[in-house]
Structures are given as structure tokens and as C-alpha cells.
């Protein structure tokens, strides 16, 4: 649901925008093209663009903006990362326990 733009999109309350960023990698994967976009202060954003008959193909090094509609946004619980890490530790402990029992 991410879109790439060669110029800064017009301000729109229904759209989130990151950028400008620079494309660092482009990979054609058959039905889509994967773009890695390095956005200062954010990091690398991965964008999958469906390969259609129309639409721009952006090369490595091009400056772009990444945009998406507000309805495609969701927030994460601030404790979600801590819960995930705890779950990983429990899974690792269970794996060690089952190996020791064998």
C-alpha cells in the first residue's frame, strides 16, 4: 500500500509521507519490484510495487517520497516489542529444555 513519488506529494490530511529518501536497491521479482529507500532519520523503508503496464520504474540513486493512505496505518502497543522479546526468550528456553530431555 506504499506509493513512490518522484516529487513531494501535495499536503493531504488523508496521506502520510516520508521523504525525501534515496533508492538504494531495486529488485525485480516477477509480479512486483522491490525498492529499498533510505530515508534520513528513519532508516530503510521497503516498498513493493506491483508491475503494471503503466507507471514509473525508478533506478538506484533517485530521490523519492514514500506515501500511503491514512487508512493503511496502524499503531503498535508500546509493550508489543517487550512482549515479543519475552516470547522469544521463552521459546528458546523451551527448545533447550526439550533438547536436554532427549
C-alpha positions as CSV (number, residue, x, y, z in Angstrom):
1,X,0.0,0.0,0.0
2,X,3.1,2.2,-0.2
3,X,3.5,4.5,-3.2
4,X,6.7,6.1,-4.6
5,X,6.6,9.7,-5.9
6,X,9.4,11.5,-7.8
7,X,8.3,14.8,-6.4
8,X,6.9,15.8,-2.9
9,X,3.2,14.9,-2.9
10,X,0.8,17.8,-2.1
11,X,-0.2,18.1,1.5
12,X,-3.2,15.8,2.2
13,X,-4.7,15.0,5.6
14,X,-5.6,11.5,4.3
15,X,-2.0,10.6,3.4
16,X,1.2,10.0,5.3
17,X,4.5,10.9,3.6
18,X,8.2,10.1,4.3
19,X,11.0,11.7,2.4
20,X,12.8,12.7,0.6
21,X,14.7,9.5,0.6
22,X,17.1,7.8,-1.9
23,X,16.6,4.5,-3.6
24,X,19.5,2.2,-2.6
25,X,18.4,-1.1,-4.3
26,X,15.9,-2.2,-6.9
27,X,15.0,-5.9,-7.3
28,X,12.6,-7.2,-10.0
29,X,10.7,-10.2,-8.6
30,X,8.3,-11.1,-11.4
31,X,4.9,-9.7,-10.4
32,X,6.5,-6.8,-8.4
33,X,9.6,-4.7,-8.0
34,X,11.1,-4.2,-4.5
35,X,12.6,-0.8,-3.7
36,X,14.8,-0.1,-0.7
37,X,14.5,3.6,0.1
38,X,16.9,5.1,2.7
39,X,15.1,8.0,4.4
40,X,17.3,10.2,6.7
41,X,16.2,10.0,10.3
42,X,14.0,6.9,9.6
43,X,16.2,4.2,8.1
44,X,15.5,1.9,5.2
45,X,11.9,1.5,4.0
46,X,11.0,-1.4,1.8
47,X,8.4,-0.7,-1.0
48,X,6.9,-3.5,-3.1
49,X,5.4,-2.0,-6.3
50,X,3.1,-4.2,-8.5
51,X,4.5,-4.5,-12.0
52,X,1.8,-3.0,-14.2
53,X,1.8,-2.0,-17.8
54,X,1.9,1.7,-16.8
55,X,3.8,3.5,-14.1
56,X,7.3,4.7,-13.5
57,X,10.3,2.5,-12.7
58,X,12.8,4.2,-10.5
59,X,16.5,3.5,-10.7
60,X,19.0,3.3,-7.8
61,X,20.1,6.7,-6.7
62,X,16.9,8.6,-7.5
63,X,15.3,10.8,-4.8
64,X,11.7,9.8,-3.9
65,X,9.0,10.3,-1.4
66,X,7.2,7.3,0.1
67,X,3.4,7.8,0.7
68,X,0.5,5.8,2.0
69,X,-3.1,6.5,2.8
70,X,-4.0,7.0,6.4
71,X,-6.4,4.1,6.4
72,X,-3.5,1.8,5.8
73,X,-1.8,2.9,9.0
74,X,-2.0,1.2,12.4
75,X,-0.3,1.8,15.7
76,X,1.6,-0.7,17.8
77,X,1.3,-1.1,21.5
78,X,4.3,0.3,23.2
79,X,4.7,-3.0,25.1
80,X,4.5,-5.1,22.0
81,X,8.3,-5.2,21.5
82,X,8.9,-6.2,25.1
83,X,6.3,-9.0,24.8
84,X,7.8,-10.2,21.6
85,X,11.3,-10.4,23.2
86,X,9.9,-12.2,26.2
87,X,8.2,-14.7,23.9
88,X,11.5,-15.3,22.1
89,X,13.2,-16.0,25.4
90,X,10.5,-18.4,26.5
91,X,10.7,-20.2,23.1
92,X,14.5,-20.5,23.3
93,X,14.2,-21.8,26.9
94,X,11.6,-24.4,25.8
95,X,13.8,-25.5,23.0
96,X,16.8,-26.0,25.3
97,X,14.6,-27.9,27.8
98,X,13.3,-30.3,25.1
99,X,16.8,-30.9,23.8
100,X,18.1,-31.8,27.3
101,X,15.2,-34.2,27.8
102,X,16.1,-36.2,24.7
